[in-house]
Amino acid sequence: MTILAAFSASRHSSAPLHLATQIARSTGDSVVAAAVVERPWPPKGDPVEQEYLDYITTQATQILDRAVSALPSDVEIPTVVHQSTSVPSGLLELAVAHQANLVVVGSSSAGLLGRVALGSVTERLVHTAEMPVAIAPRGYSQSAGRIRRLTASYGGEADVNGLIPAAAELAKAWSATLRIVSFTVRNVVAFAGVIESSAEDLVVQQWSKRTYDEIVKRLNEVRERMDVPDVDVVVGTGHDWNSAVQSVPWAAGDMLVMGSGAAAQTSHVFLGSAAAKILRHAPVPVMIVPRHQPT
């Protein structure tokens, strides 16, 4: 199978290439590095326009080749520059042409360094792609090593997408450990002076216990159908989404796995509202998987 790594020649961002290389070491898949050059539609047939497109394509090819040559040499990465009416359309066309099982993209240049931020390209991909989409944090450069732990972000009753079995299958295929985490936000401002802190702590503890039991129940259901490795179950809490996400320990080689929202079609990715909030504060690469189809 093939991992399609999207490279932005205009921003010279190698973050997706680094992440794709890291994933390839875990999966054994091949990697294709791709850049998309936008062409006007409908084409005018203007020689000057074609000359400009040829020039931009040549420039993109040279920049992409230099970026790939700077990567570790243990993973061979061919390059391709493709013309299309838009970058998202071009990436989806290339994904089909190369039979890609994963598309890796970078974060918006407007996002915080080391964090995941959706730009116009990634926003469209995480709402339309038929294969998983992995997003590298801005400035990501950890191309050494491999993905060692997958953390599945569990959404409770809203989790109708089969994230746990999907994450279990990925962990097994990637020879990675698996952790399942559920995040909750404690709105301390809204209840300040209304609920005693000890009572609030008790509510959170009870909620955490119910969530833990629910996750274990789902895991046991999955174990009836397939082998599941040992799994850590964690509940992350905080007064906002950032503190909730940061309350969980993260390490190099981690990847956060998120399921598609309830609005997603089967075998399509679709980022839900809560997932989008978690994604913005993730300090590690994020992968969004389509609604799960049991094997």
Buried (B, 14 or more C-beta within 10 A) or exposed (E): EBBBBBBBBBEEBBBBBBBBBBBBBBBEBBBBBBBBBBBEEEEEEEEEEEEEBEEBBEBBBEBBEEBBEEBEEEBEBEBBBBBBBBBBBBBBBBBEBBEBBBBBBBBBEEBBEEBBBBBEBBBBBBBBBBBBBBBBBBBBEBBEEBBBBBBBBBBEEBBBBBBBBBBBBBBBEBEBBBBBBBBBBBEEEEBEEEBEEEEBEEEBEEBBEEBBEBBEEBBEEBEEEEEBEEBEBBBBBBEBBBBBBBBBEBEEBBBBBBBBBEEBEEEBBBBBEBBBBBBBBBBBBBBBBBBBEEE
